[in-house]
Amino acid sequence: MLSRNEILEKLKEILVAMDPSKEGELDNVNESTRLVEDLGLMSISLLFMVVSIEEKFNVELGDVSVNDFVTVKDAIDHIEKCLK
Amino acid sequence: MNNREYFAKFTDKETFSKIVEKETIVEMWEMVRKNYPHDVAIVDDGVSYTFSQLDEDMASFRGALKALGLTKGDRVGVYSKNSYQLVKMYLAIVTSGYVAAILPAHLDDKTLFGVSMMFSLKGLCYAEDMVDRLNVIKAMNPNLKLLSETAKGEKVEMDKSTKGSDPALIMFTGGTTGRSKGALLSQEAVMQGTVNGCYGVPSVFKQRYLLILPMSHVFGLIRNVMTSLYTGSSLYIVKNNKDMFKDIAIFKPTVLVLVPAIAEMALNLSRQFKKNMLGEDLKYIICGAAKVAPYLIKEYKKELNIDLYPGYGLTESANLVSGNPDQFNKPDSVGYPYPHQEFKVVNNELWIKGKNMMIGYVGDENANKEAYEDGWFKTGDLVRFDEDGYLYITGRCKEIIILSNGENVSPQEVEVYFNALPYVQDSQIFEDVDDSGNHFIALEVVPRMVELAKVDEIDKMAFLMKELYKVNNSLVPYMRAQSIVIRDKDFDRTPAMKILRYHKC
């Protein structure tokens, strides 16, 4: 079972894959980082993130919508729940 | 050579001869139910529906509509997310002589009521999972006849007296001027748009389509659903966009109708996970509703051997104006014009007349005056044609922001929400671009200091920012600003004191 920190690191890899130009900025990402307001993600990027999470963590997030992910913490919570 | 003949060289002779133009949706349905009765028309929630089954369900729903006491030409709203039932309700309405208004499923209860008045709806067909949002409309518009998607009546045949010039459909749009309204499309306009979808690709009939776009958007309804039905293809309805790649793995589509942002995302995901996320059976991507970057055409071919066809269309033109069958030689072009249209370029702006063009706007009489001149529809798009007759979009002369996911955002419509705050003097929504070239919606606000001074908060700007974000978060996600700035001085203004709008992109 991955720790929350390990999940966060993998999540950062997804965020870098989405926009490699933001790699430097992502060092400061933590659980309270807001996906839309702080990272500038748009609905398509959120969709990219959700699909990537399922592929990368090999999990099924179930009937979630991209609007369920407001902060990095929300994403980690969902992943952690699926990994249990 | 007319425009139809131009497209003949991209499809084999036998297939091309089967692309027959139809005047009405009734005629089209007569043809498909005869040609493909036992083929699968729709797959929804794991259930496959044949053309025959859909035909019977339409007939039964026509009976339920008739029992409401509607008369020919009455307007009937359809309020549902994408589903088999939505396809059935829409087809039953337009083959009964009524006019279907496909309402975006994200409309809230108050807007739904407003739209029912604006479009003068006589009836509203709704999905059962939308019932909670009908309370306002029930209370405020008691004469509106409501019909559940599950309603059944005695089977009623199609209205064979339907003519090509009869109104068939109202599509919700911001239009070229930005205010929400409906584009009223005739039966022949819908059919022209449907058949246009067959031109310029090698394989046309008996394909497997996936429906990702909402049916309340013409690209989803006409190029995706209608062309799929016309060609006897099967249409798989994606229920949650996040599952689209799992659905692709199950259904193995041969054609996808995508906005550029989704096409780009799918390519990036394929690279990241080193596999073709769109499945090995996919031959074509029909891409439109926003600008298609030429690199997508080249890289899809190179990396996944998929042909991506860009095109151009408007809600007002029943979606399709042009499509590009020569995309590798002319990747910047939105294509060659489809048949039965006339074009005029005035001060670089494209003006159109044609069989596929709308009858007019509904719900905003002034919009018709602004949109037409001497019978020509003024698109608001700046264009040029090359020596081969291919069309290129060079810019916009209106204030609509077209996002890469195909959503149109009218700045004025979004600003209304922020201007409603007593602490806001004025606001401007605009499209901006960051250092990496990503486009986004931005908001700048001029505070109303008199009102803000009354607020019992030490940091008044922080308070205002919090209020602005509250409003922002209450908006439909695609309308939300990604950046909010509070200005310390007024905007530059025209002599008439209108805001001088930014044009950063």
Interface residues (C-beta under 8 A of the other chain):
Chain A: A17 M18 D19 S21 K22 V36 E37 G40 M42 S43 I44 L47 F48 V50 V51 S52 E54 E55 L61 D63 V64 S65 V66 N67
Chain B: N240 N241 K242 F245 A261 I262 M265 N268 L269 Q272 F273 L403 S404 N405 D434 D435 S436 N438 F440 Y469 P477 Y478 R480 Q482 S483
